[in-house]
Structures are given as C-alpha cells and as structure tokens.
Amino acid sequence: MRREPDPASVTRVTLDIREIPKSQVDRIVDLADLAFHEADSADERKQHRDRLRVCGRIGAYEDDALVGAVVAHRFRLTVPGGELPCAGLDYVAVAPTHRRRGVLSRMIAEQWRRCAELGQPLSCLWASEDAIYGRFGYGNGTLGCSVEIDARRPLALRITPDPRPLRLVDPAKAPGLLGPVYAAERGRRGGRLDRDEEWWRTMVLLDDEDEEPIRVVALGERGETPAGYVVYRVEEVRGPAGSANVLQVFELEARDAPVAAALWAYLVSIDLIDKVVAWARPLDDPLLQFAGDRHQVRVTRQYPALRLRLVDVRTALIARSWAAPVDLVLDVRDAALPANQGRFRLAAGPTGATYTATDAAPDLAVDVRELATCYLGGTPIRRLVAAGLVTETTPGAAHRLDAALRTDLLPYAHEDY
Ligand SMILES: CC(=O)SCCNC(=O)CCNC(=O)[C@H](O)C(C)(C)COP(=O)(O)OP(=O)(O)OC[C@H]1O[C@@H](n2cnc3c(N)ncnc32)[C@H](O)[C@@H]1OP(=O)(O)O
C-alpha cells in the first residue's frame, strides 16, 4: 500500500551541522545581512570578520550552502559573588528560504553540546524578537531602562557632586586607562561581561565615519585611576519641530553616587545640547534617586535586556553567592537538557551551596527558564509565582528562596553586542 509522506519529513531539510571554518566568516556576514535585512560597509565587514574569527561558529549546511549560523563569544559573566564562563550567542541567522524547519533548534542543540565541552554553565544573548528564545530555556536575566534628561537647564541634584576634575581621554588610550575602572565596576552587578582591548576597540569606542566622533571623559586627578568615566556621542536629530542635539550615553561607570552626579551634571551642562539620552541603565540607577527633579530626568522605557540560560543548573547555583540561608526542594523542568531536570535539594547560605538529587516532595516547581530569570537577583521568584509561572507547594518557599537570591544591586547589562 502506498503511504503518504510524513508532512514533518517533507518540510524538514537534510542538514549537516558543523563548525564554520575561519576561511568562511564572510559567509556568516552575508547570511546575517540577508536575515537582518542589512548591508555592511567595508569597515563594518572588517569589524565583523575580526569578531567572528575569535568566536565559536556553528553552521547549518545544505550541501555546501550555509543556511544557518549561531556564533558564540567566550565571555565571563558576572554572577552574584563571582563570575562564570558563558557562551554569548550572536549572529543567529537562518536563511529565509529555510526558516521554521528546525534549523535554529538543531544549531542550539549543538551549542549545548559545546557548552558542556567548554565548561560553560551559562549562555546569554540579546534577542532580536522576544518570542524566539524562551522555548530554549532563556529567561530575562537582566532588565534595563532608558533615561532621558532635559539638558536645556542645569541638572538638579540632591547630593553634592564629586569636585575632582574632568578630562577628555583619547579613545585610543581609553582601554588602558579605563579598563581597571570597568573591571571593578562590573564586579558589583550581575550580568556584566568581561572585555579585552579588542572588545573596547570594536564594541565600545567604535567610530563611525557617518557619525559624530565618540567622546570619552574621565573624572579624577591626573596620575590616579579615574573614579568614573562616560562614553558618549552627540547626534543631530531632525523632527517636525526642527532639529535637536541629542547626547547619547553609551556607558557611564562611577565608583559612587557623587562621581555619578558629577558625570551626569557634566553631560547636561555641555553647551548646545537639548537632551541627554541613556538607552540602557539599571533599574536601580542612583541617578533616579539623587536627581532633584524627576520631571527633568525621566524613565522612558523599561525592557528585558540580557537573556540568560542556565545550561548546567547545578554548577550555576553552586557558583553564586547566597544572601541568606535556604533549604528547599526544587522540581526543575528542562525539556532540552534532561541532566537539569528532576528534584533537587538546594541547601545554600552565606558559606556556600549544595545541590543534590532527591526523592523528597518539592517546595517549588520551576521551569529552567524561570530559574534563569531569578538567578542574578533581578526578578523575585515570588513575582513568577504570582504570575502562575512557578508553582509553590510549600507556603513561604518562594519568599525564603528570594531572601537567599537577593543582591544589593540589581543585575545590569548594557552592551547589546
Ligand atoms: C542572539 C541573536 O542573534 S538574536 C537574532 C535572531 N535572528 C533573527 O531575528 C534573524 C531573522 N530570523 C531568523 O534568522 C530565523 O527566523 C530564526 C533564527 C529567528 C529562527 O530560525 P528557524 O530555523 O526558523 O527556527 P526553528 O525552525 O528552529 O524554530 C524553532 C521553534 O521556534 C519558533 N520560532 C522561531 N522563530 C520565531 C520567532 N521569530 N517568533 C516566534 N517563534 C519563533 C518556531 O515556530 C519553532 O516552534 P515549534 O518548535 O513550536 O514549531
């Protein structure tokens, strides 16, 4: 008897998932341009090439044609109390001719295999669309907000800004001077990435010939390590009411609130600036407290920032610090990575944590995605219980876990790499 073909096997394509050799990095750029509807200048293409050469590169090949790519940076991500190796996914693209046939799913499965091989318990990414990555176990590891300051008048402050001098820094010298400041600041909040000189050059201080130059200003006496710095650019924005000069803040790091106040006040004081805009700030930015006029300093947007995946839940939980003692049983669901799935007793506290398989009744039932949302301390698990995403079988269990997960400062990620 003639059998009808299985519709799934008709639409699924036969693919080979394998490493993309360095010699083919241009093909990744071509595929990403196709998928993201972009065209790169020669300069941008060179920057992509430089970046792609040092990443892990998974390709989906149909015969010799590259129809899918997933690239992974080898980051170290700050977690409460330390840092962990983390696969930072990037350049995720599938040819429009091959979409929705499981190509991304297969590449992600290969990515999990590589994470295990490389000892990366975490993976992170910035999503182009919110709906793509939850199914792969990524949660909202950090939330961010955009802040807008009316710069047509001096910044109203409730604290005294640090009086030390400000100075312009040559961007070429910035990585050497500011690297230690960034390294110290990144340790204070979860979700932040380590950086080498190449990253500073290609991701932070990148000049674009069509734009105003990047400016870097540091605070502190000459000969001292700066107490803070800001990286920004001014752009002219044309609107129906005419044009305005908008100062875009890419990065502002400050050792303490007076240093931050001095840097924000400086930006607002620059002549011929109408507005200061920082698209990515932490939700608990001290600026929002010490600003004297919250009509002048406004939060214009709040959004999910870095998506996080606990690829190896046990290693991730044991590695982070815990603010309070907790002892409970988690029933963890992880459809993609069965090693994470099951009941585990988490016994954690300020001196460390253990995480062991158990048959005991669970206190909380949680999907690995929700665990990732809470892991850095950005979202209390109670909120996810209230949303019906986590099941609390022992009253008060979520409250106790939250007390242990709590961090002094909220996690923060601003580098949409
Ligand atoms: C970290 C980054 O780089 S983010 C950038 C992501 N890339 C882009 O947005 C570029 C344009 N889009 C693409 O290249 C592709 O459509 C991708 C990469 C988003 C998806 O690739 P595909 O091969 O089509 O995904 P795949 O077929 O494996 O889909 C797996 C599941 O996710 C779902 N899915 C995939 N993309 C989306 C989406 N954009 N929105 C909602 N669901 C999606 C599929 O429907 C499928 O669900 P199912 O298992 O229930 O059937």
The ligand as an SDF file (V2000), in Angstrom:
LIG
                    3D

 51 53  0  0  0  0  0  0  0  0999 V2000
   21.1640   36.3030   19.5530 C   0  0  0  0  0  0  0  0  0  0  0  0
   20.7210   36.7740   18.2170 C   0  0  0  0  0  0  0  0  0  0  0  0
   21.4920   36.8530   17.3100 O   0  0  0  0  0  0  0  0  0  0  0  0
   19.0890   37.1800   18.0040 S   0  0  0  0  0  0  0  0  0  0  0  0
   18.7970   37.1790   16.2840 C   0  0  0  0  0  0  0  0  0  0  0  0
   17.8660   36.1120   15.7790 C   0  0  0  0  0  0  0  0  0  0  0  0
   17.8240   36.2240   14.3060 N   0  0  0  0  0  0  0  0  0  0  0  0
   16.9070   36.9320   13.6160 C   0  0  0  0  0  0  0  0  0  0  0  0
   15.9730   37.5020   14.1650 O   0  0  0  0  0  0  0  0  0  0  0  0
   17.1140   36.9830   12.1140 C   0  0  0  0  0  0  0  0  0  0  0  0
   15.8510   36.6340   11.3200 C   0  0  0  0  0  0  0  0  0  0  0  0
   15.2750   35.3410   11.7030 N   0  0  0  0  0  0  0  0  0  0  0  0
   15.9240   34.1600   11.5240 C   0  0  0  0  0  0  0  0  0  0  0  0
   17.0550   34.0880   11.0300 O   0  0  0  0  0  0  0  0  0  0  0  0
   15.1940   32.8970   11.9130 C   0  0  0  0  0  0  0  0  0  0  0  0
   13.8210   33.0540   11.6400 O   0  0  0  0  0  0  0  0  0  0  0  0
   15.3750   32.4980   13.3980 C   0  0  0  0  0  0  0  0  0  0  0  0
   16.8510   32.3110   13.6830 C   0  0  0  0  0  0  0  0  0  0  0  0
   14.7920   33.5610   14.3340 C   0  0  0  0  0  0  0  0  0  0  0  0
   14.5990   31.1850   13.6610 C   0  0  0  0  0  0  0  0  0  0  0  0
   15.1890   30.1460   12.9330 O   0  0  0  0  0  0  0  0  0  0  0  0
   14.3140   28.8700   12.4690 P   0  0  0  0  0  0  0  0  0  0  0  0
   15.2440   27.8870   11.8710 O   0  0  0  0  0  0  0  0  0  0  0  0
   13.1800   29.3370   11.6670 O   0  0  0  0  0  0  0  0  0  0  0  0
   13.7930   28.3380   13.8660 O   0  0  0  0  0  0  0  0  0  0  0  0
   13.2300   26.8690   14.1600 P   0  0  0  0  0  0  0  0  0  0  0  0
   12.5570   26.3490   12.9080 O   0  0  0  0  0  0  0  0  0  0  0  0
   14.2830   26.0190   14.7440 O   0  0  0  0  0  0  0  0  0  0  0  0
   12.1270   27.2210   15.2350 O   0  0  0  0  0  0  0  0  0  0  0  0
   12.0310   26.5550   16.4580 C   0  0  0  0  0  0  0  0  0  0  0  0
   10.7380   26.9950   17.1240 C   0  0  0  0  0  0  0  0  0  0  0  0
   10.8160   28.4030   17.4150 O   0  0  0  0  0  0  0  0  0  0  0  0
    9.7360   29.0920   16.8120 C   0  0  0  0  0  0  0  0  0  0  0  0
   10.2490   30.3750   16.3210 N   0  0  0  0  0  0  0  0  0  0  0  0
   11.3340   30.5730   15.5570 C   0  0  0  0  0  0  0  0  0  0  0  0
   11.4880   31.8780   15.3130 N   0  0  0  0  0  0  0  0  0  0  0  0
   10.4780   32.5160   15.9460 C   0  0  0  0  0  0  0  0  0  0  0  0
   10.0890   33.8720   16.0390 C   0  0  0  0  0  0  0  0  0  0  0  0
   10.7820   34.8350   15.4420 N   0  0  0  0  0  0  0  0  0  0  0  0
    8.9850   34.1600   16.7770 N   0  0  0  0  0  0  0  0  0  0  0  0
    8.2630   33.1830   17.3690 C   0  0  0  0  0  0  0  0  0  0  0  0
    8.5950   31.8640   17.2970 N   0  0  0  0  0  0  0  0  0  0  0  0
    9.6830   31.5470   16.5860 C   0  0  0  0  0  0  0  0  0  0  0  0
    9.3060   28.1980   15.6510 C   0  0  0  0  0  0  0  0  0  0  0  0
    7.9810   28.4270   15.2880 O   0  0  0  0  0  0  0  0  0  0  0  0
    9.5270   26.8210   16.2160 C   0  0  0  0  0  0  0  0  0  0  0  0
    8.4380   26.4810   17.0600 O   0  0  0  0  0  0  0  0  0  0  0  0
    7.8560   24.9820   17.1060 P   0  0  0  0  0  0  0  0  0  0  0  0
    9.0000   24.1470   17.6260 O   0  0  0  0  0  0  0  0  0  0  0  0
    6.7230   25.0940   18.0560 O   0  0  0  0  0  0  0  0  0  0  0  0
    7.4990   24.6290   15.7210 O   0  0  0  0  0  0  0  0  0  0  0  0
  1  2  1  0
  2  3  2  0
  2  4  1  0
  4  5  1  0
  5  6  1  0
  6  7  1  0
  7  8  1  0
  8  9  2  0
  8 10  1  0
 10 11  1  0
 11 12  1  0
 12 13  1  0
 13 14  2  0
 13 15  1  0
 15 16  1  0
 15 17  1  0
 17 18  1  0
 17 19  1  0
 17 20  1  0
 20 21  1  0
 21 22  1  0
 22 23  2  0
 22 24  1  0
 22 25  1  0
 25 26  1  0
 26 27  2  0
 26 28  1  0
 26 29  1  0
 29 30  1  0
 30 31  1  0
 31 32  1  0
 31 46  1  0
 32 33  1  0
 33 34  1  0
 33 44  1  0
 34 35  1  0
 34 43  1  0
 35 36  2  0
 36 37  1  0
 37 38  1  0
 37 43  2  0
 38 39  1  0
 38 40  2  0
 40 41  1  0
 41 42  2  0
 42 43  1  0
 44 45  1  0
 44 46  1  0
 46 47  1  0
 47 48  1  0
 48 49  2  0
 48 50  1  0
 48 51  1  0
M  END
$$$$
